Structures are given as structure tokens and as C-alpha cells.
Amino acid sequence: MHNQSENLYGKVALISGGAGAIGNATASKLAACGARVVIADLPGADGERIAFELRRQRLEVRACDLDLASEASVEAAIAFALRTYGRLDILDNNAAMKGLPDDRDVASMSADLWDNVMAVNARGTMLMCKHAVPAMIAAGGGSIINISSGTSLAGDVFQTAYAVSKGAINTLTRYVATQYGAQGVRCNALLVGSVLTPPMQRALPPPMRDVIEAHKLAGRLGQPQDIAEMVVFLASDRSAWITGQTWSVDGGFFAHSPTTPQFEALRA
């Protein structure tokens, strides 16, 4: 059963990190809207199983291996999508190296950790764009959605390399949009904040979740579906006049004054 509100019939989508919670939700939503979807993730990830489950729901989904640190692997994933479905219209750059326990402050930063995070997140996203753009131009245009992070908007005491890599993706988004807009390629980024995926549930004990939730104007943490909905909108022709933008999809986390939750608690 296809969703008519976001018509993606005839379009082909490639999702990096498609075996994770957000990637899985996005693949399911894109396919339900009529797209043919390729889930690309690390060897040993659940991509093949997820693709099989979605095909059992009569959705058109295939899986392939992808290691963002390898340009040859990036090229192979794009080639797989073209070989399987004949074109490429949508790229969801969802994969990232994140949550590393040693990614803390600058003074304790290992140069190797920094280089590895940049290689996967910043360089890997650039390589995905590099090899997807010509395929999209050949198909008459396309939409790239880069999954960035709210961590790129304000300083914190941990996850420095991750946050800086996402800042690079924000800038890359505007450059790709500028360089290929005339050829029909759009590029936008989502500044995602605190989505309750299994890794997030493991990393955030309830007291920490409560602190974050106090800053969510929507009153809750995010769900993978919240991100999938925005990806589908930006992938569809309904967003045809939107490009080069960074969209906060974070329940209003950065929309208010930092003192608001404490002031509200004092007033209560």
C-alpha cells in the first residue's frame, strides 16, 4: 500500500547507514511512498535482513555493503544502485561515526581518533556527493539530504570531533547546493537532535534523558520516524524550491533561551 501524499514513484533512493534505526525508518518510509530504495551499510550490519523484511511488505528495497572510509566502496555502492534500478534520484547521507567514548575535549584528543571521525563523516559524505551528483545529473536532477547534528550549533564538553565533522557537513551542503543547483541537484542538511535509537538508549541513562527532554519544546525526545518524515519531504518534489538549507529537526532544542527550563522550574 503506497502513500499518495508524498509521490516518489519512479525515483531511486540510496541510504547510507540504512541498517540503523533512523536509516531503517527512512528506508521504510521512502519505499512506502513509492521509491525504490538501496540500503547501504557496513559489512556485517543488518542491511540484507532489513531489506528482506521490507520486501515481504511488498516494498522495493535492496541492500549493499558500504564503508564510507573507502572511496572504492562508495563508488561500488553508487554503481550497485545504478545497476539495480537504472538511476539515482535521492541520496540520504545518514551514516556516521559517533558516540566514541574517547571523543572528549580538545586537550585529550587523539589525532588518530580525529582523523578517523573526519575520514568517515566529513570525507565520506563528500565522497558520497562526489559520486552521486553525476548520476543525479544524468537522471535530470536529484535531492541530497545530509544528516548533520545539533551538536554542530553550540559548544559542549564532549564529542568534539563528531560535532566538528558535522559542522563540515553543514558547509559542504551549501557548496554542493551552489555548485549543482543549475543542473537540478538540491542539497539540504538536517540538524538532528536526541533521537531515541538503541545506541542513544544505552548511552543516556534516564536522568540525562530528563535533562535533555526539559529543553525539548515538543516535550519529548525524537523518534526515528520524525527524521524519516523530513527526509521524505526533502526527497519529494514538494520541496522543489528548497536547497542549500540546514534544518533543525530537534523538537525545538535550540529555539529557546538556555535559561528557559530553569526559569520555568523556578516559576513552578
N, C-alpha and C positions, 0 to 999 in steps of 0.2 A: 504493500500500500504506500503510495508516494504522497508526499506533502506538496500540495499545489501552491502554497503561499510563497515558497522560495524555489522557483523553477530552475533547476540545474541540469535539465535533460540535455544530453549530448556533450556535457562537459566532463573533463577528466581531472581528477584531483590527486595530488601526491602529498602525503602527510609524513614528515619526519617525526620520529618518536611516537609513531602511531600505536604502539603496543601499551603505552602508559595510559593512565586513567583519562586524562584530558584528550589525548590522541584518539583513544578508543571511542569516547563520546562524540568526538568531532567526526571520525570516520562514519559512525553510525548515522549521524545527523545529515552529513553531506550525501551519503548514499540514499537515505530516506527521501531526500529532496531530488533524487534522480541522477546524481553524479555517479560516474564510475570511479572507484577510489583505489589507490595503491597505498597500503600501509608499509612504511619503510622504517626499520628499526634494527638495532644491533643483532648480530647472530646470537641465537640462544634466547632472545626475547620472545614474547608470546604472539608475535605478528601472525604467523601461519594459523594458529588456533583461533585467534580473534577473527581473521578473515573467513575461516571456515564457518564459525558461528554466525557471522553476518550473512554469508551466502545461504545458510539454512533458513534465514529470514527473507530469502529471495532478494537480497541486496547484492549489487555487483561490486565485490571487493576482492582484491588480490594482495599478496604480501611479498616483500623482498627484503634482503639484507641491506643495511646502510650503516657505515661507520663515518661520521662527519669529519673525523680527523684525517681521512684519506680521500684525496681528490679523485682517485680512480674509482673508489666506492661510490662517491657522489655521482660521477659520470655514469656508472653502471646502473644506479637507481633511476636516474632520468631516462636512460636508454630502455630500462625494463618497462617503465610507464608507456613510452612511445611504442615499443614493440608489442605490448599487451593491448593497448587501447588506441594507438594511432595518433595521439595528440596529447597536449598538456595545456590546461586552461587555468588551473588553480594550484598554488603551492602554499602549503601550510608549514612554515618553518617552526615546528613545535618542539623538536628535540633540544636538550641542553644538558650540560654537565652542571649539577647543582648539589647543594646540601653537603659538601665535603667538610668533615669536622675540622680539618686543618686550615680551612679558608677563613681566617680570622682578621686580625688587624694588619696594617702595613708593616709595622716593625718586625712582626713574626712571620711575614710572608715568605714562603719558599718560592724561588724563581721558577723552579720546575712546575710547581702547582699552578702558578700564574700562567706560565706558558701553555700548560695542558688545557686550562679552562678557556684561554683565549683561542687556542687551536680548534677546539670543538665549537664553542659558542659564537665567537665573532668571525673567525676564519671559515668555520664550517657553514655558517649562514650565508656568508659572502659567496662561497663556492656553490651552494645550492642555487642562489640567484644567478650566478655566472652561467651555470649550465641549463637552468630552466628558461631564462629570458629568450634565447634564440628559438627554443621550441615553442614558446608562447607567441612570439612574433610570427612564426611560421603558421600558427593556428589562427592568426588575426587579432591576437591580444590575450590578456590574461590578468589574473589577480594574485598577488603575492601577499600573504599575511604572515608577518614575523611576530612570533610570540616573545615579547620582551617582558619586563617586570617592573613593578612599582619600586623595587629596590634601586632602580636607576634614577629615581627622582629626588631622593634625600639620603643623607649620610646615615650610617649605622655603625655598630661596633663589631660586626662580623659579616661574613660572606662578601668580602671586599672584591675579590677577583670576579666573582659571579656578577655582582652589581655593575662593575666597570665594563664587563663584557656585554651586558645588556645596554649600557649607555652607548657602546659602539654600534649595536644593532639599531638603536633609535636613529643615529646619524646615517647609517647605511640605508635605512628605509627611505629617508628623504632624498638621498643621492640616487638610488635606483628609480624612485618615482620621477625624479627630474630627468634622468638620462634616457628613460624609455617610455615616458608618457605619450610622446608624439606617435609611438608605434603601438599604442593600445595596451601597454602594460601598466597596471596600477600596483602600488605597493604601500601597505599600511602596517602599523605595528600595534599590538595590544599590550598595554602595561598591566599585566595580570597581578592580582594581589590576593594571597592567602586562600588558595583553593584547597578544599579538604580532600586531597588524594591520599592513598595509603601511606606514601612516604611522609607526607605532612602530618598525618595522624600519629605516626611513630615518632616524629621529631618534636612534635608540640604537645607536651603534657597539658591537661585541662587548665591549670592556672594560667599558662601562657596563652592558650586559646581565648580565655576570658579577657585578657588584656587587649588582644587584637580585636576581638568582637566588639569591645567597648568603643572602638574607633570606626566600626562599620556603620555608616548611616542606614544601611539596609537592615541592620540588626542581626546579621548572621555572617558566617564565613561562606566563601564561594563553593559552588559545586561544579564538577567538570562540565555539566550541561550549560552552565552560564557562559563559559568560554566558547563552547561549541556553537551556541546561538549567534554570537558575534562573528565568529569565523564564517558561518554560513551567510550571514548578511553581507559581509565584505567580499565574499566569493561570488555573490549573485549580482545580476545586472541592476538590482535595486540600489546599489551603492556606486553606480557607474561614474558619478561625478565626485567621488571621494578618493583622494590619493595623497600620499606624502604625509599622512597624519599619524600621530601617536594617540591612541585611545586608552584612557584609564578604565579598566574593567575590574573594579576592586571594591564594589559596594560603598563607594564614597569615602574610602580611607584617606585620600589626600585632599578631599574637597573642603575640609573644615579646619578651623584653628586647632593647633596641637593641644591647647588647654581645654577644649570643649568638654571631653568626657569627665575630667576632674572638676570643672566648674559645675557641670550638671550634677555630679555626685554631691558636691558641697551644698548646692541649692536644695537637693532632695533631703 
